[in-house]
Structure formats: C-alpha cells, structure tokens
Amino acid sequence: METYRHNVGRQVHKHDLKDIFAVAPVIGGMAPDLITGGPPCQDYSVAGKRVEGENASLTGAFAMLVCLARPQWFAMENVPQAARSEAWTNGRKMLVRAGYGLSECKLDASWYGVPQLRKRLFVIGRIGERHGFLDSSLVKARSERQTVISDVLDILEGWVYARPFRAERGVRSIHEPFPTVTRTARERLTDCYLNNPHPADPVPASQAAMLTTLPLAMLQGFPKDWQWKDATRQDVHQMIANAVPSPLAEAIGHVILARENGQSIPEVEGRFMN
C-alpha cells in the first residue's frame, strides 16, 4: 500500500474483502462504473499448490461484491487454471444471475505490448450484454507480432537466464519474449542447472545475463522511476510478479472504453432467423 501511495496517490483504503458486510457498503457508496480485481491465485497457479482453499474463496467474495455494488462493468484477472475452479464456477453463476454478460478470455501478454509469455484469464462483464461480447475486440487488439525483451530493455544482443519451472528452458534470446515473471525469476543460477541444462538452451546458461530488479519490473510494465517504498527485496519481487502488466491493462481498457462509447459492435455468431 505504501508503494502505491508513494507512486500513484493516497486514494487507497485497506479492507478485508472476506468481510462482505463491512466492505460492500463502502464500495457501493462510491457508485463505481467499473470494479477491477485480481483475487489471490496461489491456490490455482502452476507454481502454487493447486488446491482450492481460503485464497480461492476470495474469487467468490469478489463476485459477491460486484453483484452487491452493481457497477456497469467489472474486470477480473487470474491464472488460467482458475477457469476450471469450483470457486469461479460459483462466482460465475452469481454474476450471470445478476445480469452480467461475460467475456472470458485467456490472453497472452506478449501479444499486447509485454515482452513475456504470460498467459492469464481475464473475465470482463457488463450488465445487459450477451456472453462473449468482447471476445472479437480483444483478439483485434493484439499486436502484429509478439513483443520481445529487446523491445523494452536497452540490450542489442545476447541471452538472459530465468529460473525455469518444470521442463522449461532457462536461457532465452533477447529477441524473444521472457517467460512469465515470477517472484523467483531472478534466483541465481544453480550448479544443478549448469550440470543438467535444457537441451534447447541456445547457449550455456553461464553465458546468459541474470536480470536484476529494475529490468524485471520493466518487463512487467513498471516505469524506470517507479519506487518501491519501505519494502524488502522479497516483497518487491512479489509485487512485480503479482501485477497485471500495464501495457496489457491499457489494451483491455481501450477495448472496454470503445464498447462503452459505442465504437465497437460484438460479432454475432450465426445468423438472424427469417
């Protein structure tokens, strides 16, 4: 919160979203046009335990708050695995019953100005719309090519190393997207990986650069002058990893505004009956 206040502004309030009776009147009193959120994803994520628990229940709490506040729009971000969760299944039912049409899309950030192979579930809802109403617009918002590391960082040639998950390779060219930025992305190269490299690594990992905090933040869309206020290194990297990359958020925002202003029309499948 202090980092947000320092960089963005002091318009931030701390509440426990599970305390619906306390939070709903506060949010409802603001009469928002749009509510956005990213309920904690550790219970769903590949890097996490993939067992639904208290964190997953916040997805339901988010849906309940939207239904109670009834903004025209809402947008939710989570890992792709959340789409198959019981928490989202129940949350989805609530939102549909409340009259929201939903676009549920899995977007790869590398096609929206972010040099990361970062796939996330985005659910965008609006009262009175049909399901899938923004699907085609989100596809059209993609760039002509993927954004790569060298598009953002001032590096002309070379390779970078990122701690791999599962069977992923650890070495990437700067002319391709970085893997998903996680809290452990900058963990140092281990002897285990040096002795057992991925067969598809373009060069030995010892020849690849290790990205520090600033370039990792830039890959996530943070500006160079962003300041991490009173935070430990671990907290900083957690904030970087948890953020929705700003170029992707901006692209989605433009799609929402175009629909709000009547500048886009959903593509209707099938045809009208005679």
C-alpha positions as CSV (number, residue, x, y, z in Angstrom):
1,M,0.0,0.0,0.0
2,E,2.8,2.4,0.8
3,T,4.4,1.8,-2.6
4,Y,1.1,2.5,-4.3
5,R,0.5,5.7,-2.3
6,H,4.0,6.9,-3.0
7,N,3.8,6.4,-6.8
8,V,0.2,6.8,-7.6
9,G,-1.7,8.7,-4.9
10,R,-3.2,8.3,-1.5
11,Q,-6.7,7.2,-2.8
12,V,-6.3,3.7,-1.3
13,H,-8.2,2.0,1.5
14,K,-7.4,-1.2,3.3
15,H,-10.2,-3.7,3.9
16,D,-10.6,-7.5,4.3
17,L,-12.7,-8.5,1.2
18,K,-14.0,-11.6,3.1
19,D,-15.9,-9.2,5.4
20,I,-18.6,-8.6,2.9
21,F,-20.9,-6.8,5.3
22,A,-18.3,-4.2,6.1
23,V,-16.9,-3.8,2.6
24,A,-20.0,-3.8,0.4
25,P,-21.5,-0.6,1.8
26,V,-18.1,1.2,1.3
27,I,-17.8,0.1,-2.3
28,G,-21.5,0.6,-3.1
29,G,-21.3,4.1,-1.7
30,M,-18.7,5.0,-4.2
31,A,-21.1,4.1,-7.0
32,P,-18.2,2.9,-9.3
33,D,-18.7,2.5,-13.0
34,L,-16.2,-0.3,-13.1
35,I,-14.7,-2.7,-10.5
36,T,-11.4,-4.5,-11.3
37,G,-9.7,-7.1,-9.2
38,G,-7.2,-10.0,-9.2
39,P,-8.2,-12.4,-6.4
40,P,-5.2,-14.3,-5.0
41,C,-4.2,-17.0,-7.4
42,Q,-1.8,-19.2,-5.3
43,D,-4.4,-21.9,-4.8
44,Y,-4.8,-22.2,-8.6
45,S,-1.4,-21.5,-10.1
46,V,1.1,-23.9,-11.6
47,A,3.7,-22.5,-9.2
48,G,1.4,-22.9,-6.3
49,K,-0.3,-26.0,-4.6
50,R,-3.3,-26.1,-7.0
51,V,-5.6,-27.0,-4.1
52,E,-8.5,-24.7,-3.5
53,G,-8.6,-23.1,-0.1
54,E,-9.0,-19.7,1.6
55,N,-7.3,-17.7,-1.2
56,A,-9.6,-19.3,-3.8
57,S,-12.7,-18.3,-1.7
58,L,-11.8,-14.6,-2.4
59,T,-12.8,-15.2,-6.0
60,G,-16.4,-15.8,-4.7
61,A,-16.1,-12.8,-2.4
62,F,-15.1,-10.6,-5.5
63,A,-18.1,-11.9,-7.4
64,M,-20.4,-11.1,-4.5
65,L,-19.1,-7.6,-4.1
66,V,-19.6,-6.9,-7.8
67,C,-23.2,-8.2,-7.5
68,L,-23.9,-6.0,-4.5
69,A,-22.3,-2.8,-5.9
70,R,-23.7,-3.4,-9.4
71,P,-21.3,-1.4,-11.5
72,Q,-21.9,-1.3,-15.2
73,W,-18.6,-3.1,-15.7
74,F,-16.2,-5.3,-13.9
75,A,-12.9,-7.0,-14.9
76,M,-11.2,-9.8,-13.1
77,E,-7.7,-11.3,-13.7
78,N,-6.4,-14.7,-12.6
79,V,-4.3,-17.6,-13.7
80,P,-5.8,-19.8,-16.5
81,Q,-6.4,-22.7,-14.0
82,A,-8.9,-20.5,-12.2
83,A,-11.4,-21.0,-15.1
84,R,-11.9,-24.6,-14.0
85,S,-12.2,-24.0,-10.3
86,E,-15.2,-24.5,-8.1
87,A,-14.8,-21.0,-6.7
88,W,-15.1,-19.4,-10.2
89,T,-17.9,-21.7,-11.2
90,N,-19.9,-20.5,-8.2
91,G,-18.8,-16.9,-8.8
92,R,-19.8,-17.0,-12.4
93,K,-23.3,-18.2,-11.6
94,M,-23.8,-15.3,-9.2
95,L,-22.6,-12.8,-11.9
96,V,-24.8,-14.2,-14.6
97,R,-27.9,-14.2,-12.3
98,A,-27.1,-10.6,-11.5
99,G,-27.5,-9.8,-15.3
100,Y,-23.9,-9.6,-16.4
101,G,-22.8,-10.7,-19.8
102,L,-19.3,-12.2,-19.7
103,S,-16.3,-12.3,-21.9
104,E,-13.9,-15.0,-20.6
105,C,-10.6,-14.9,-22.5
106,K,-7.1,-16.3,-21.9
107,L,-4.7,-13.7,-23.1
108,D,-1.0,-14.0,-23.8
109,A,0.6,-10.7,-22.7
110,S,3.3,-11.0,-25.4
111,W,0.7,-10.0,-28.0
112,Y,-0.3,-6.9,-26.1
113,G,3.0,-5.0,-25.7
114,V,4.5,-7.0,-22.9
115,P,7.7,-9.0,-23.5
116,Q,6.5,-12.0,-21.5
117,L,5.0,-15.4,-22.3
118,R,2.4,-14.6,-19.7
119,K,-1.0,-16.2,-20.1
120,R,-3.8,-15.1,-17.8
121,L,-7.5,-15.4,-17.6
122,F,-9.5,-12.2,-18.0
123,V,-13.2,-12.0,-17.3
124,I,-14.9,-8.8,-18.3
125,G,-18.5,-8.3,-17.6
126,R,-21.1,-5.7,-18.4
127,I,-24.8,-5.5,-17.3
128,G,-27.1,-6.4,-20.2
129,E,-24.6,-7.8,-22.7
130,R,-24.5,-11.2,-24.3
131,H,-21.8,-13.7,-23.3
132,G,-18.6,-13.3,-25.4
133,F,-19.5,-9.7,-26.3
134,L,-15.8,-8.5,-26.2
135,D,-14.1,-11.7,-27.5
136,S,-13.6,-10.5,-31.0
137,S,-12.5,-7.0,-29.9
138,L,-9.8,-8.5,-27.6
139,V,-8.5,-10.5,-30.5
140,K,-8.4,-7.5,-32.8
141,A,-6.4,-5.6,-30.1
142,R,-3.5,-7.9,-30.5
143,S,-0.3,-6.5,-32.0
144,E,1.0,-7.8,-35.3
145,R,3.9,-9.6,-33.6
146,Q,5.0,-10.6,-30.2
147,T,6.8,-8.1,-28.0
148,V,10.4,-9.3,-27.2
149,I,12.9,-8.5,-24.5
150,S,14.9,-6.1,-26.7
151,D,11.8,-4.0,-27.4
152,V,11.8,-2.9,-23.7
153,L,15.4,-3.3,-22.4
154,D,18.3,-1.4,-23.9
155,I,20.1,-4.6,-24.9
156,L,21.1,-5.2,-28.5
157,E,22.3,-8.7,-28.4
158,G,22.6,-11.6,-26.0
159,W,20.8,-14.0,-23.8
160,V,19.2,-13.9,-20.4
161,Y,18.6,-16.6,-17.8
162,A,15.4,-17.1,-15.7
163,R,14.8,-19.8,-13.2
164,P,12.8,-22.4,-15.1
165,F,9.6,-24.1,-14.0
166,R,9.1,-27.8,-14.7
167,A,10.7,-28.7,-18.1
168,E,11.1,-25.1,-19.4
169,R,14.4,-23.9,-20.7
170,G,16.3,-21.4,-18.6
171,V,18.0,-19.4,-21.4
172,R,16.3,-17.0,-23.7
173,S,17.4,-14.8,-26.5
174,I,16.7,-11.1,-26.1
175,H,14.9,-11.4,-29.4
176,E,12.1,-13.5,-27.9
177,P,9.7,-12.9,-25.0
178,F,10.8,-13.6,-21.5
179,P,9.0,-16.4,-19.6
180,T,6.4,-15.3,-17.1
181,V,7.9,-13.1,-14.4
182,T,7.5,-14.8,-11.1
183,R,8.8,-14.0,-7.6
184,T,11.7,-16.3,-8.1
185,A,12.6,-15.2,-11.6
186,R,15.9,-13.7,-10.5
187,E,17.1,-16.6,-8.4
188,R,20.7,-17.3,-9.1
189,L,21.9,-20.0,-11.5
190,T,22.4,-23.3,-9.7
191,D,25.1,-25.9,-10.2
192,C,22.2,-28.4,-10.8
193,Y,21.1,-26.5,-13.9
194,L,24.6,-25.9,-15.1
195,N,25.3,-29.6,-15.0
196,N,21.9,-30.5,-16.4
197,P,20.9,-27.8,-18.9
198,H,17.8,-27.8,-21.0
199,P,18.7,-29.3,-24.4
200,A,17.0,-26.3,-26.2
201,D,19.1,-23.6,-24.5
202,P,20.7,-21.6,-27.3
203,V,23.9,-21.1,-25.2
204,P,25.2,-22.4,-21.9
205,A,23.4,-20.7,-19.0
206,S,26.8,-19.4,-17.7
207,Q,26.9,-17.1,-20.7
208,A,23.5,-15.6,-20.1
209,A,22.8,-12.5,-18.1
210,M,20.8,-12.5,-14.9
211,L,18.2,-9.8,-14.8
212,T,18.0,-7.6,-11.7
213,T,15.0,-5.9,-10.1
214,L,14.8,-2.9,-12.4
215,P,14.7,-4.8,-15.8
216,L,12.3,-7.4,-14.4
217,A,10.0,-4.6,-13.3
218,M,10.3,-3.0,-16.8
219,L,9.4,-6.3,-18.4
220,Q,6.2,-6.1,-16.3
221,G,5.4,-2.6,-17.5
222,F,6.7,-0.6,-14.5
223,P,8.4,2.8,-15.4
224,K,12.1,3.2,-14.7
225,D,11.4,5.8,-12.0
226,W,8.9,3.6,-10.0
227,Q,9.9,3.5,-6.4
228,W,9.4,0.6,-4.0
229,K,8.6,2.2,-0.7
230,D,9.7,0.5,2.6
231,A,9.6,-3.0,1.0
232,T,12.0,-5.9,1.4
233,R,13.6,-7.4,-1.8
234,Q,11.2,-10.4,-1.5
235,D,8.2,-8.1,-1.2
236,V,9.3,-6.1,-4.2
237,H,9.6,-9.2,-6.4
238,Q,6.2,-10.4,-5.1
239,M,4.7,-7.1,-6.1
240,I,6.3,-7.3,-9.6
241,A,5.1,-10.9,-10.1
242,N,1.6,-10.2,-8.9
243,A,1.0,-7.1,-11.1
244,V,-1.1,-7.0,-14.2
245,P,1.4,-5.7,-16.9
246,S,0.4,-2.1,-17.6
247,P,0.5,-2.4,-21.5
248,L,-1.9,-5.3,-21.3
249,A,-4.2,-3.5,-18.9
250,E,-4.1,-0.5,-21.1
251,A,-5.1,-2.5,-24.2
252,I,-8.0,-4.1,-22.3
253,G,-9.0,-0.6,-21.1
254,H,-9.2,0.7,-24.6
255,V,-11.4,-2.2,-25.6
256,I,-13.8,-1.5,-22.7
257,L,-13.9,2.2,-23.5
258,A,-14.6,1.5,-27.2
259,R,-17.6,-0.6,-26.3
260,E,-18.8,1.9,-23.6
261,N,-18.7,4.7,-26.2
262,G,-20.4,2.7,-28.9
263,Q,-17.3,2.5,-31.1
264,S,-17.3,-1.3,-31.3
265,I,-20.0,-3.9,-32.1
266,P,-19.8,-7.5,-30.9
267,E,-19.5,-10.0,-33.7
268,V,-22.7,-12.2,-33.5
269,E,-22.2,-15.8,-34.3
270,G,-24.7,-17.5,-36.6
271,R,-27.4,-15.5,-38.5
272,F,-30.7,-13.9,-37.8
273,M,-33.8,-16.0,-38.4
274,N,-36.2,-15.1,-41.2
